[in-house]
Amino acid sequence: MKKTSAQLVPTALLALAVGFYTPLVLAELVTTPEVASQQSADADRAKVQQFLEQATVKERLQTMGVDGVFADQRVAALDQQEIHALAQRIDAMPAGGNLGTYDMILIVLIAILVVIIL
């Protein structure tokens, strides 16, 4: 009988300790502009990633000596303002894919940043 009560007491104490444990939970209000800004940044990032997946862009980056994986990593490291500016440039490009001087400079700058980071 004493053996059973000796095992029961630590088990009961452990059950009480686990039962009364409440994890720390923090909550705060999120404003609508913050949520909209995050969703916009996510959409811009997806647009840039989709642009990088195009075969012509991949070929162009490889001719410049930039691997697609490194370009993807660099895009993932861009902040919201940079990714938004890049997505706007993609939207402004002609549908035929003709790259202007400014567009080529932008791609070369991204390629240089990728090479420097390595």
N, CA, C and O of each residue as an XYZ file, in Angstrom:
472
protein
N       0.814     -1.190      0.000
C       0.000      0.000      0.000
C       0.859      1.256      0.000
O       0.542      2.233     -0.679
N       1.951      1.228      0.766
C       2.820      2.390      0.821
C       3.514      2.611     -0.511
O       3.795      3.749     -0.887
N       3.791      1.530     -1.223
C       4.434      1.655     -2.526
C       3.518      2.363     -3.514
O       3.975      3.187     -4.306
N       2.251      2.053     -3.471
C       1.301      2.668     -4.382
C       1.159      4.156     -4.084
O       1.130      4.969     -5.008
N       1.072      4.523     -2.806
C       0.947      5.943     -2.461
C       2.249      6.679     -2.739
O       2.216      7.870     -3.048
N       3.380      6.019     -2.641
C       4.665      6.646     -2.948
C       4.768      6.943     -4.437
O       5.415      7.917     -4.821
N       4.151      6.132     -5.280
C       4.149      6.384     -6.717
C       3.051      7.351     -7.108
O       3.178      8.080     -8.092
N       1.979      7.359     -6.344
C       0.834      8.193     -6.666
C       1.096      9.673     -6.400
O       0.641     10.528     -7.160
N       1.806      9.974     -5.360
C       2.056     11.376     -4.996
C       2.877     12.097     -6.072
O       2.463     13.174     -6.500
N       4.016     11.564     -6.532
C       4.756     12.282     -7.583
C       3.975     12.376     -8.897
O       4.061     13.381     -9.604
N       3.228     11.345     -9.215
C       2.424     11.370    -10.434
C       1.340     12.439    -10.346
O       1.094     13.154    -11.317
N       0.702     12.550     -9.206
C      -0.334     13.557     -9.014
C       0.259     14.960     -9.051
O      -0.341     15.869     -9.624
N       1.425     15.145     -8.450
C       2.071     16.457     -8.482
C       2.466     16.848     -9.909
O       2.317     18.002    -10.311
N       2.960     15.890    -10.651
C       3.329     16.157    -12.042
C       2.098     16.515    -12.874
O       2.150     17.435    -13.689
N       1.007     15.807    -12.678
C      -0.229     16.088    -13.408
C      -0.759     17.475    -13.054
O      -1.234     18.194    -13.933
N      -0.685     17.854    -11.794
C      -1.126     19.188    -11.394
C      -0.235     20.270    -12.000
O      -0.723     21.302    -12.459
N       1.074     20.026    -11.995
C       2.002     21.023    -12.543
C       1.772     21.214    -14.032
O       1.769     22.345    -14.516
N       1.581     20.141    -14.752
C       1.339     20.230    -16.193
C      -0.038     20.816    -16.464
O      -0.208     21.585    -17.411
N      -1.005     20.470    -15.661
C      -2.373     20.952    -15.864
C      -2.519     22.436    -15.624
O      -3.329     23.085    -16.285
N      -1.760     22.991    -14.698
C      -1.873     24.413    -14.386
C      -0.904     25.275    -15.195
O      -0.937     26.501    -15.087
N      -0.070     24.671    -15.978
C       0.875     25.426    -16.803
C       0.129     26.081    -17.960
O      -0.553     25.407    -18.733
N       0.259     27.370    -18.070
C      -0.334     28.081    -19.206
C       0.788     28.774    -19.973
O       1.561     29.529    -19.382
N       0.888     28.533    -21.249
C       1.951     29.168    -22.023
C       1.708     30.669    -22.154
O       0.569     31.136    -22.108
N       2.781     31.402    -22.316
C       2.700     32.842    -22.480
C       2.196     33.156    -23.875
O       2.777     32.715    -24.867
N       1.130     33.908    -23.949
C       0.533     34.271    -25.229
C       0.457     35.788    -25.300
O      -0.040     36.438    -24.380
N       0.947     36.340    -26.381
C       0.894     37.779    -26.584
C       0.001     38.082    -27.778
O       0.047     37.392    -28.797
N      -0.788     39.096    -27.640
C      -1.661     39.504    -28.744
C      -1.586     41.014    -28.856
O      -1.497     41.728    -27.858
N      -1.623     41.481    -30.091
C      -1.650     42.916    -30.309
C      -2.490     43.208    -31.537
O      -2.714     42.336    -32.377
N      -2.938     44.413    -31.625
C      -3.752     44.815    -32.754
C      -2.872     45.026    -33.978
O      -1.759     45.542    -33.879
N      -3.377     44.626    -35.106
C      -2.683     44.837    -36.369
C      -3.563     45.742    -37.202
O      -4.749     45.474    -37.394
N      -2.977     46.806    -37.688
C      -3.769     47.762    -38.458
C      -3.958     47.262    -39.884
O      -3.198     46.433    -40.383
N      -4.978     47.783    -40.511
C      -5.279     47.393    -41.888
C      -4.137     47.740    -42.841
O      -3.801     46.910    -43.687
N      -3.523     48.918    -42.749
C      -2.410     49.207    -43.655
C      -1.231     48.240    -43.508
O      -0.561     47.916    -44.489
N      -0.982     47.780    -42.273
C       0.110     46.818    -42.076
C      -0.192     45.507    -42.787
O       0.684     44.934    -43.435
N      -1.420     45.034    -42.670
C      -1.811     43.785    -43.319
C      -1.784     43.949    -44.831
O      -1.295     43.074    -45.545
N      -2.305     45.060    -45.317
C      -2.312     45.313    -46.766
C      -0.900     45.431    -47.302
O      -0.608     44.944    -48.394
N      -0.022     46.072    -46.547
C       1.368     46.221    -46.965
C       2.055     44.863    -47.057
O       2.804     44.606    -47.999
N       1.802     44.000    -46.085
C       2.412     42.666    -46.101
C       1.882     41.841    -47.265
O       2.644     41.135    -47.925
N       0.578     41.928    -47.519
C       0.006     41.182    -48.639
C       0.532     41.699    -49.965
O       0.788     40.922    -50.885
N       0.694     43.008    -50.064
C       1.247     43.603    -51.280
C       2.687     43.156    -51.486
O       3.088     42.838    -52.605
N       3.462     43.131    -50.413
C       4.854     42.684    -50.514
C       4.924     41.220    -50.922
O       5.781     40.841    -51.721
N       4.038     40.397    -50.387
C       4.015     38.982    -50.757
C       3.657     38.808    -52.232
O       4.238     37.969    -52.920
N       2.696     39.605    -52.717
C       2.301     39.527    -54.124
C       3.436     40.004    -55.034
O       3.683     39.418    -56.088
N       4.124     41.074    -54.616
C       5.260     41.571    -55.402
C       6.384     40.540    -55.453
O       6.995     40.325    -56.500
N       6.650     39.906    -54.313
C       7.713     38.895    -54.261
C       7.367     37.716    -55.166
O       8.239     37.179    -55.851
N       6.096     37.314    -55.170
C       5.668     36.213    -56.044
C       5.807     36.604    -57.513
O       6.178     35.777    -58.346
N       5.511     37.862    -57.829
C       5.630     38.337    -59.208
C       7.090     38.296    -59.670
O       7.378     37.876    -60.791
N       8.003     38.731    -58.808
C       9.429     38.723    -59.159
C       9.928     37.290    -59.292
O      10.690     36.985    -60.209
N       9.505     36.404    -58.384
C       9.911     35.000    -58.469
C       9.412     34.375    -59.770
O      10.133     33.614    -60.415
N       8.178     34.700    -60.149
C       7.620     34.172    -61.394
C       8.401     34.707    -62.595
O       8.621     33.984    -63.567
N       8.814     35.959    -62.529
C       9.615     36.550    -63.601
C      10.954     35.826    -63.733
O      11.423     35.568    -64.841
N      11.562     35.501    -62.590
C      12.855     34.810    -62.612
C      12.738     33.376    -63.128
O      13.729     32.799    -63.577
N      11.545     32.803    -63.069
C      11.332     31.436    -63.542
C      11.215     31.341    -65.063
O      11.250     30.241    -65.615
N      11.079     32.473    -65.742
C      10.956     32.452    -67.192
C      12.273     31.982    -67.814
O      13.360     32.313    -67.340
N      12.144     31.209    -68.881
C      13.327     30.618    -69.516
C      14.271     31.689    -70.054
O      15.489     31.548    -69.942
N      13.733     32.749    -70.631
C      14.599     33.785    -71.203
C      15.386     34.515    -70.124
O      16.543     34.880    -70.331
N      14.764     34.726    -68.984
C      15.457     35.398    -67.881
C      16.533     34.487    -67.318
O      17.641     34.939    -67.027
N      16.216     33.204    -67.161
C      17.213     32.255    -66.671
C      18.423     32.195    -67.603
O      19.567     32.191    -67.150
N      18.157     32.149    -68.915
C      19.252     32.109    -69.883
C      20.101     33.368    -69.787
O      21.330     33.303    -69.823
N      19.444     34.505    -69.666
C      20.157     35.781    -69.593
C      21.022     35.849    -68.342
O      22.164     36.304    -68.403
N      20.490     35.401    -67.209
C      21.267     35.393    -65.974
C      22.450     34.444    -66.074
O      23.535     34.753    -65.583
N      22.253     33.284    -66.709
C      23.356     32.330    -66.845
C      24.446     32.867    -67.756
O      25.627     32.605    -67.526
N      24.066     33.619    -68.793
C      25.099     34.211    -69.644
C      25.893     35.265    -68.889
O      27.040     35.551    -69.233
N      25.278     35.848    -67.849
C      25.981     36.812    -67.006
C      26.766     36.133    -65.884
O      27.494     36.793    -65.143
N      26.616     34.816    -65.762
C      27.351     34.085    -64.739
C      26.644     33.993    -63.399
O      27.281     33.762    -62.371
N      25.329     34.172    -63.404
C      24.560     34.114    -62.158
C      23.685     32.876    -62.184
O      22.923     32.664    -63.128
N      23.794     32.062    -61.152
C      22.958     30.877    -61.032
C      21.575     31.291    -60.551
O      21.442     32.216    -59.750
N      20.554     30.611    -61.034
C      19.179     30.937    -60.681
C      18.899     30.805    -59.203
O      18.097     31.563    -58.658
N      19.544     29.858    -58.541
C      19.328     29.655    -57.109
C      19.821     30.865    -56.329
O      19.170     31.304    -55.381
N      20.970     31.406    -56.726
C      21.499     32.573    -56.038
C      20.631     33.800    -56.279
O      20.464     34.626    -55.382
N      20.088     33.924    -57.461
C      19.178     35.034    -57.746
C      17.918     34.912    -56.902
O      17.413     35.915    -56.399
N      17.403     33.699    -56.741
C      16.226     33.483    -55.894
C      16.516     33.855    -54.447
O      15.680     34.461    -53.777
N      17.699     33.491    -53.968
C      18.072     33.822    -52.601
C      18.185     35.333    -52.418
O      17.787     35.878    -51.389
N      18.728     35.992    -53.425
C      18.873     37.445    -53.334
C      17.507     38.129    -53.330
O      17.293     39.093    -52.595
N      16.592     37.634    -54.147
C      15.239     38.199    -54.166
C      14.572     37.985    -52.809
O      13.854     38.861    -52.328
N      14.800     36.850    -52.203
C      14.219     36.581    -50.886
C      14.777     37.525    -49.827
O      14.115     37.790    -48.824
N      15.992     38.036    -50.041
C      16.620     38.927    -49.067
C      16.237     40.399    -49.255
O      16.562     41.226    -48.403
N      15.559     40.739    -50.345
C      15.183     42.130    -50.589
C      14.109     42.574    -49.606
O      13.253     41.783    -49.211
N      14.159     43.851    -49.212
C      13.113     44.356    -48.321
C      11.885     44.773    -49.133
O      11.879     44.659    -50.359
N      10.854     45.253    -48.452
C       9.573     45.534    -49.102
C       9.676     46.623    -50.165
O       9.055     46.511    -51.223
N      10.449     47.672    -49.901
C      10.562     48.759    -50.864
C      11.297     48.298    -52.116
O      10.897     48.634    -53.231
N      12.366     47.533    -51.939
C      13.144     47.057    -53.084
C      12.321     46.105    -53.946
O      12.329     46.199    -55.174
N      11.619     45.198    -53.300
C      10.836     44.218    -54.055
C       9.671     44.905    -54.764
O       9.295     44.499    -55.863
N       9.097     45.936    -54.151
C       8.009     46.679    -54.782
C       8.520     47.426    -56.019
O       7.859     47.429    -57.058
N       9.677     48.050    -55.912
C      10.252     48.778    -57.048
C      10.564     47.816    -58.192
O      10.328     48.134    -59.357
N      11.091     46.649    -57.858
C      11.413     45.655    -58.886
C      10.141     45.123    -59.551
O      10.118     44.919    -60.765
N       9.093     44.900    -58.770
C       7.827     44.417    -59.333
C       7.203     45.476    -60.235
O       6.604     45.136    -61.255
N       7.332     46.742    -59.883
C       6.819     47.805    -60.742
C       7.568     47.852    -62.064
O       6.968     48.111    -63.107
N       8.866     47.605    -62.031
C       9.654     47.587    -63.262
C       9.215     46.426    -64.153
O       9.183     46.553    -65.377
N       8.880     45.303    -63.538
C       8.407     44.158    -64.319
C       7.074     44.500    -64.974
O       6.836     44.147    -66.129
N       6.201     45.190    -64.235
C       4.907     45.587    -64.793
C       5.065     46.572    -65.943
O       4.258     46.578    -66.872
N       6.098     47.402    -65.885
C       6.298     48.427    -66.902
C       6.961     47.884    -68.170
O       7.002     48.570    -69.191
N       7.480     46.654    -68.107
C       8.148     46.087    -69.274
C       7.145     45.793    -70.377
O       5.990     45.467    -70.105
N       7.586     45.909    -71.618
C       6.695     45.568    -72.721
C       6.343     44.085    -72.711
O       7.111     43.258    -72.220
N       5.195     43.764    -73.250
C       4.716     42.382    -73.246
C       5.614     41.463    -74.058
O       5.705     40.271    -73.765
N       6.277     42.000    -75.071
C       7.150     41.178    -75.914
C       8.449     40.807    -75.237
O       9.181     39.957    -75.743
N       8.752     41.409    -74.124
C       9.957     41.060    -73.402
C      11.176     41.829    -73.857
O      12.296     41.418    -73.553
N      11.007     42.930    -74.573
C      12.139     43.741    -74.980
C      12.681     44.459    -73.755
O      11.971     45.219    -73.096
N      13.921     44.212    -73.468
C      14.528     44.827    -72.308
C      15.245     46.096    -72.737
O      16.034     46.091    -73.682
N      14.964     47.166    -72.040
C      15.625     48.427    -72.313
C      16.936     48.524    -71.557
O      17.330     47.600    -70.845
N      17.595     49.638    -71.719
C      18.887     49.857    -71.052
C      18.723     49.832    -69.544
O      19.519     49.210    -68.840
N      17.692     50.507    -69.043
C      17.476     50.549    -67.605
C      17.203     49.150    -67.051
O      17.680     48.803    -65.970
N      16.452     48.366    -67.776
C      16.143     47.010    -67.338
C      17.404     46.149    -67.293
O      17.603     45.372    -66.359
N      18.239     46.293    -68.297
C      19.486     45.525    -68.326
C      20.403     45.943    -67.178
O      21.058     45.104    -66.560
N      20.443     47.243    -66.902
C      21.263     47.727    -65.785
C      20.746     47.145    -64.481
O      21.535     46.752    -63.621
N      19.434     47.085    -64.326
C      18.837     46.525    -63.119
C      19.192     45.050    -62.966
O      19.527     44.603    -61.869
N      19.120     44.297    -64.050
C      19.471     42.871    -63.993
C      20.955     42.697    -63.691
O      21.333     41.815    -62.919
N      21.791     43.526    -64.290
C      23.232     43.443    -64.028
C      23.527     43.789    -62.569
O      24.378     43.153    -61.946
N      22.829     44.793    -62.013
C      23.037     45.143    -60.609
C      22.648     43.998    -59.685
O      23.343     43.724    -58.707
N      21.546     43.334    -59.988
C      21.155     42.182    -59.178
C      22.198     41.079    -59.302
O      22.536     40.428    -58.313
N      22.709     40.867    -60.508
C      23.737     39.845    -60.711
C      25.000     40.187    -59.926
O      25.619     39.305    -59.330
N      25.381     41.454    -59.923
C      26.575     41.878    -59.175
C      26.350     41.679    -57.689
O      27.249     41.220    -56.984
N      25.147     42.023    -57.194
C      24.851     41.827    -55.775
C      24.924     40.355    -55.398
O      25.405     40.009    -54.320
N      24.451     39.499    -56.278
C      24.498     38.064    -55.995
C      25.941     37.594    -55.939
O      26.297     36.807    -55.061
N      26.774     38.058    -56.853
C      28.181     37.644    -56.882
C      28.916     38.173    -55.657
O      29.760     37.475    -55.093
N      28.603     39.405    -55.236
C      29.272     40.000    -54.071
C      28.902     39.246    -52.802
O      29.752     39.034    -51.937
N      27.656     38.844    -52.683
C      27.204     38.148    -51.475
C      27.912     36.807    -51.342
O      28.166     36.353    -50.226
N      28.225     36.184    -52.432
C      28.904     34.891    -52.363
C      30.304     35.127    -51.914
O      31.077     34.179    -51.780
